[in-house]
Amino acid sequence: MAGGLVALAASVLLPALGLGEEALKVCLQISVAITAVTLFFSGLFIRRIIDDGRQIAESEQRFRRAMEDSAIGVAIVGLDGRIVQANPAFADMLGYTRPEIEALTFLQITHPDDLQIGRETMMSLKEGKIHSFHFEKRYLRKDGTAVWAQLAGSVIREEETGRPLYLVSQIEDIDARKQAEARIAEAETRWNFALTSAGQGMWSLDMRKGGTTYSETWVKMLGYADGELDGDPDRWLTMIHPDDREIVAEADRAHLDGETPFFEAEFRMRHKDGHWVWILDRGKAIERDAEGRLVRAIGSLTDITERKQAEERLKVSAAMLADEKERLRVTLQSIGDAVICTDAANRITFMNPIAEKLTGVDVSEAMGKVLGHVYWAVDEESGHRIGLSRPPAGERPHCDQNTRAVLV
C-alpha cells in the first residue's frame, strides 16, 4: 500500500513540477522497492504470529496431556477459591466427577479442622509473601469421609504485571500412610504406658522429622527435664562412656545392616550431674525406605545400675571366696592331721596327704566316692566298722588307731 501511494503521488506531482519521465521512473522503482520490503516484513510478522500461536497451542496441549495422565491429583484454583480445572485423578480421589468437582471451591472440599491453613496459604500467595507451598491437610470425599493429602504447588502470575492469576496444585493421597502412622502412634502410646509403669524409658527415631524423642521416664533417668534431650538424633551418642562407644556402634551397625533382629547393648551414660548410669538399650527398626535405609526406629531403656553394682559386688565376693579357699587348701595340705571333706551327699571332695596315708587310698581314686568306701571307724574290741557291715573277708579295716582323722 505504501508503494502504491508513492507511485500515485509521483504521477501527479512530478508533471506539475516540470520533472521529466526519468524522475517518474525513479519514483516508480522506489515505490516497487517499498512495496517489496513491506510485503517481506509483513510475511515475517505473520509467520511469527503463526509460530507463536502454534507453540502456545503445543504447550497447552502438553500441559493438558500431563494433567490428564498424571497419577496424582492436579487442580487449578482461582484466587477466589473456585476450582477452575481438575484432572481425573483428583476427582476420583474425592469420589466426584470432573464437572461436579469443578463446580466447587476448595473450601467446600476441605476438612473443617484444616480450613485455616488453606486460607492462610491463599492469603500469603496473594500478598506475595510466598511463591510456592507444601503442606498436608484433609479433604472431604463426596460421601463425607476424610482423606489425608499432601499438597505442593505454586502461584501463576501475569508476566507483565506480576499479578497473581491462579494456583496450580499437585495433590497426593497419603491417607494409607497417615492411618499407618496413627496405628503406630497408638501402639507406641500403649507401649510407652506399659514401659513407664515398669520404670522403663522409651525413645523414638524418625528420620523424616529429623530427630529423636524420648519419654519422660527416659530423660529423668539421666537427670534431665522432659523434652530437654529431644531433637538431635546423635545427641545421645555424646553421652555414652568412651569405653562403651565401640560396643554400642557395633550393635547399632549390625542391626542397621540386618544382621540382628534387634539392637541390644549395655553401656554407661553420663548423668546430668556427672556420674555414670548403666543402661540396657533395646531397639528395632520398624520402617525402612525402598533402598533399605532406616526411616523409623523405636526402643526402650532400662536403668540397670543396681544390677551392675550387685554383679560387681558378687565378683568381689567370688574373688575373696576364691582367695579364702586357696588359703584353706594350703592350710589343710600342710597340717599334721588327716582331713577329708565331703559334700551334702557324703561324697569326698577333698583329701589332704595325711588322709591319703591314713586310708591308703590315692586322692584321685577317692574323689567323688562315698566316705564309707574310703574311711571308717573300727570298734576296738570287735575290729568291725562302726555303723557299717563287716568288711569283706580278708580285708583289713582302713584305719590307723594311732592317727587322728578330721572329717569335714
C-alpha positions in Angstrom: 0.0 0.0 0.0 2.8 2.4 0.9 4.5 1.8 -2.5 1.2 2.4 -4.4 0.7 5.8 -2.6 4.2 6.8 -3.6 3.6 5.9 -7.2 0.3 7.8 -7.3 1.8 10.9 -5.7 4.7 10.9 -8.2 2.5 10.6 -11.2 0.5 13.6 -10.1 3.2 15.9 -8.7 6.2 15.3 -11.0 4.5 16.6 -14.2 3.2 19.6 -12.2 6.7 20.3 -11.0 8.0 20.1 -14.5 10.1 17.0 -13.8 10.6 14.5 -16.6 9.9 10.9 -17.2 13.3 9.8 -15.7 12.2 11.2 -12.3 9.0 9.4 -12.6 10.7 6.1 -13.4 12.9 6.5 -10.3 9.9 7.2 -8.1 8.2 4.1 -9.5 11.2 2.0 -8.8 11.3 3.3 -5.2 7.6 2.5 -4.8 8.2 -1.1 -6.0 11.0 -1.5 -3.6 9.0 -0.1 -0.7 6.2 -2.5 -1.6 8.5 -5.5 -1.7 10.1 -4.7 1.7 6.7 -4.1 3.2 5.4 -7.4 1.9 8.6 -9.2 3.2 8.3 -7.8 6.7 4.6 -8.4 6.8 5.2 -12.0 5.9 7.8 -12.4 8.7 5.4 -10.8 11.2 2.5 -13.1 10.1 4.8 -16.2 10.3 6.0 -15.1 13.8 2.4 -14.8 14.9 1.6 -18.2 13.4 4.7 -19.8 15.1 3.9 -18.3 18.4 0.4 -19.4 18.2 1.5 -23.0 17.3 4.0 -23.0 20.2 1.4 -21.8 22.6 -1.1 -24.4 21.4 1.6 -27.2 21.7 2.5 -26.0 25.2 -1.1 -26.0 26.2 -1.6 -29.4 24.7 1.4 -30.8 26.6 0.1 -29.3 29.9 -3.4 -30.8 29.3 -1.9 -34.2 28.5 0.4 -34.1 31.5 -2.5 -33.1 33.7 -4.9 -35.7 32.3 -2.3 -38.6 32.5 -0.9 -37.7 35.9 -1.3 -40.5 38.5 -1.7 -37.9 41.3 -4.3 -35.2 41.6 -3.7 -31.8 39.8 -6.0 -28.8 40.3 -6.1 -25.2 39.0 -7.7 -23.0 41.6 -8.7 -19.3 41.1 -7.9 -16.6 43.6 -11.5 -16.7 44.8 -11.0 -20.4 45.7 -13.0 -21.8 42.8 -11.7 -25.0 41.2 -11.1 -23.9 37.6 -9.9 -27.3 36.4 -9.2 -30.7 38.0 -7.7 -33.8 36.5 -9.4 -37.3 36.7 -7.0 -38.5 39.5 -8.1 -35.7 41.8 -11.8 -36.1 41.0 -11.5 -39.9 41.6 -9.7 -39.4 44.9 -12.6 -37.5 46.3 -15.3 -39.5 44.6 -16.6 -36.8 42.3 -17.0 -36.5 38.5 -14.9 -33.7 36.9 -17.9 -31.4 36.3 -19.0 -31.9 39.9 -15.7 -31.0 41.5 -15.1 -28.1 39.1 -18.4 -26.6 40.4 -17.0 -26.4 43.9 -14.5 -24.3 45.8 -11.5 -25.7 47.7 -13.2 -24.6 51.0 -16.2 -26.9 50.3 -14.0 -30.0 50.0 -11.6 -29.2 52.9 -12.0 -30.7 56.3 -13.2 -28.1 58.8 -10.2 -28.5 61.1 -7.9 -27.7 58.2 -9.6 -24.7 56.7 -7.3 -22.2 58.4 -4.1 -23.5 56.8 -5.8 -23.2 53.4 -7.0 -19.7 54.0 -3.6 -18.6 55.3 -1.7 -20.1 52.4 -4.0 -18.4 49.9 -3.6 -15.0 51.6 0.2 -15.3 51.7 0.3 -16.2 48.0 -1.9 -13.2 47.0 0.2 -10.9 49.1 3.4 -12.2 47.5 4.8 -13.4 50.9 5.3 -16.8 49.4 5.5 -18.1 45.8 5.0 -21.8 46.5 3.6 -24.1 49.1 3.9 -27.6 50.6 1.8 -28.9 53.4 -0.6 -31.8 54.5 -4.3 -31.5 55.0 -7.5 -33.4 55.0 -10.1 -33.3 52.2 -13.7 -34.4 52.4 -14.8 -37.0 50.0 -18.2 -36.8 48.4 -19.5 -39.4 50.9 -18.3 -37.2 53.8 -15.3 -39.2 54.8 -11.9 -37.6 55.3 -8.8 -38.3 53.3 -5.3 -37.1 54.0 -3.4 -35.5 51.2 -0.1 -33.8 50.6 -0.2 -30.6 48.6 2.6 -28.9 46.6 2.2 -26.1 44.2 2.8 -22.5 43.2 1.1 -19.4 42.0 0.9 -18.4 38.3 1.3 -14.7 37.7 0.8 -12.3 34.8 4.1 -11.8 33.0 4.0 -8.1 32.6 2.5 -7.0 35.9 3.3 -10.0 38.2 -0.3 -10.0 39.3 -1.3 -13.5 40.6 -3.8 -15.2 38.3 -4.4 -18.7 39.8 -2.8 -21.6 41.7 -1.6 -24.9 40.4 -1.6 -27.7 42.9 -0.4 -31.3 42.9 -2.4 -33.4 45.4 -1.1 -36.8 46.6 -3.2 -39.2 48.5 -1.3 -40.1 51.7 -4.3 -41.5 53.7 -2.8 -45.0 53.9 0.4 -43.7 55.3 -1.4 -41.5 57.8 -3.5 -44.3 59.0 -0.4 -46.5 59.4 1.3 -43.7 61.4 -1.8 -43.4 63.6 -1.8 -47.1 64.3 1.9 -47.0 65.2 1.4 -43.9 67.4 -1.4 -45.7 69.2 0.8 -48.8 69.7 3.6 -46.6 70.9 1.3 -44.9 73.4 0.2 -48.2 74.9 3.8 -49.5 74.9 5.1 -46.3 76.5 2.4 -46.6 79.2 3.5 -50.2 79.9 7.2 -49.2 80.0 6.5 -46.2 82.2 4.6 -48.4 84.6 7.5 -50.7 84.7 10.0 -47.9 85.2 11.5 -48.1 81.7 12.1 -45.3 79.3 11.3 -45.2 75.6 12.8 -43.4 72.6 11.5 -43.0 69.0 13.7 -42.0 66.0 12.0 -40.5 62.9 14.4 -39.6 60.1 11.6 -37.8 58.2 11.2 -35.4 61.0 15.0 -35.3 61.6 15.1 -36.1 65.3 14.7 -38.4 68.2 12.1 -38.0 71.0 12.5 -39.5 74.5 9.9 -40.4 77.1 9.8 -38.5 80.4 10.9 -41.6 82.2 14.0 -41.9 79.9 15.2 -38.3 80.5 14.6 -38.5 84.2 17.0 -41.5 84.3 19.7 -39.1 83.3 18.6 -36.1 85.4 17.1 -34.0 82.5 13.7 -32.4 82.1 11.1 -33.7 79.7 11.9 -32.5 76.2 15.4 -31.3 77.1 17.1 -34.0 75.0 14.6 -34.0 72.0 16.0 -33.1 68.6 19.4 -34.1 67.5 19.4 -37.9 66.8 23.1 -38.1 67.6 22.9 -36.3 71.0 22.7 -39.5 73.0 26.0 -40.8 71.4 28.0 -38.0 73.1 26.6 -39.1 76.5 27.9 -42.6 76.2 31.0 -43.6 78.2 34.1 -43.5 75.9 35.0 -47.1 76.8 31.5 -48.3 75.7 31.1 -46.4 72.4 32.6 -49.1 70.2 30.3 -51.7 71.7 27.2 -49.6 71.0 28.4 -48.6 67.5 28.9 -52.3 66.6 25.5 -53.3 67.9 23.9 -50.4 66.0 25.7 -51.3 62.8 24.8 -55.0 63.0 21.1 -54.1 63.3 21.0 -51.5 60.6 22.7 -54.0 58.3 20.1 -56.6 59.0 22.4 -58.9 60.8 20.4 -58.9 64.1 16.6 -58.8 64.6 17.0 -56.2 67.4 19.5 -53.7 68.7 20.6 -54.5 72.2 23.5 -53.2 74.3 24.5 -52.5 77.9 26.5 -49.3 78.4 27.1 -46.4 80.6 25.7 -42.9 80.0 26.6 -39.7 81.8 24.0 -38.3 84.2 23.4 -34.6 84.1 25.2 -34.2 87.4 28.3 -36.1 86.1 28.1 -39.6 87.4 27.6 -42.7 85.2 24.4 -44.7 84.8 24.3 -48.2 83.5 21.7 -48.6 80.7 20.2 -51.6 78.9 19.1 -50.3 75.5 16.9 -52.5 73.3 15.5 -51.2 69.9 14.3 -52.1 66.5 14.0 -50.6 63.1 10.3 -50.5 62.2 10.4 -48.7 58.9 12.9 -48.6 56.0 12.7 -46.9 52.6 12.9 -48.6 49.2 16.7 -48.7 49.4 16.7 -50.3 52.8 17.7 -47.1 54.7 16.4 -46.5 58.2 13.3 -44.3 58.4 11.9 -45.1 61.8 13.1 -47.0 64.9 11.8 -47.3 68.5 13.3 -48.7 71.6 13.3 -49.0 75.4 15.9 -48.1 78.0 16.2 -49.6 81.5 18.4 -48.3 84.3 20.4 -51.4 85.3 22.8 -49.6 87.6 21.7 -51.5 90.7 22.1 -54.8 88.9 25.5 -53.9 87.7 26.6 -52.8 91.2 25.2 -56.1 92.6 27.2 -58.0 89.9 30.3 -56.1 90.8 29.8 -57.0 94.5 29.3 -60.6 93.6 32.6 -60.6 91.6 34.4 -59.1 94.5 32.8 -61.7 96.9 33.7 -64.5 94.5 37.3 -63.3 94.3 37.5 -63.1 98.1 36.0 -66.6 98.4 38.4 -68.0 95.9 41.3 -66.5 97.9 39.9 -67.9 101.2 39.5 -71.3 99.6 43.1 -71.2 98.3 44.4 -70.3 101.8 42.3 -73.0 103.4 43.6 -75.6 100.9 47.2 -74.6 101.6 46.4 -74.8 105.3 44.8 -78.2 105.1 47.5 -79.6 103.0 50.2 -78.6 105.5 48.6 -79.5 108.9 49.6 -82.8 110.6 46.0 -84.2 110.9 44.2 -86.2 108.2 41.4 -84.1 106.7 38.7 -85.4 104.4 35.9 -83.1 103.1 32.6 -84.3 101.8 29.6 -82.7 100.1 26.0 -83.0 101.2 25.7 -86.5 99.6 28.7 -87.6 101.7 30.9 -87.9 98.7 34.5 -86.9 99.1 35.6 -83.6 97.7 39.0 -83.2 99.3 41.7 -85.3 101.0 45.0 -84.0 102.3 48.2 -86.1 102.1 47.9 -87.3 105.7 44.4 -88.6 104.9 45.8 -90.4 101.8 48.4 -92.0 104.1 45.8 -92.9 106.7 43.3 -94.5 104.3 45.9 -95.9 101.9 43.7 -94.5 99.1 45.1 -92.1 96.5 43.2 -88.8 96.4 42.5 -89.2 92.6 40.8 -92.5 93.4 38.9 -91.3 96.4 37.3 -88.1 94.8 33.6 -88.5 94.3 33.3 -91.7 96.3 31.1 -92.1 99.4 33.2 -91.6 102.5 32.4 -95.1 103.9 34.2 -96.7 101.0 37.4 -95.0 101.9 37.5 -94.3 105.6 35.6 -95.8 108.5 35.8 -96.1 112.3 36.5 -99.5 113.9 35.3 -101.0 117.1 38.3 -101.6 119.3 37.0 -104.9 120.7 35.5 -106.5 117.6 37.5 -104.8 114.9 34.3 -104.2 112.9 33.3 -100.9 111.1 31.1 -98.8 113.3 27.7 -98.2 111.6 28.6 -100.3 108.6 28.5 -104.0 107.7 31.6 -106.1 108.4 34.4 -105.7 106.0 34.8 -108.3 103.2 36.7 -111.5 104.1 40.4 -111.0 104.1 40.1 -107.1 104.1 41.6 -105.3 107.0 39.9 -102.2 108.3 41.2 -99.0 106.8 42.3 -97.2 109.9 45.3 -96.4 112.0 44.4 -96.2 115.6 47.5 -94.0 116.3 46.4 -91.3 113.8 43.7 -88.6 114.3 41.2 -88.1 111.5 39.3 -84.9 111.0 36.1 -85.3 108.9 34.6 -82.2 107.4 
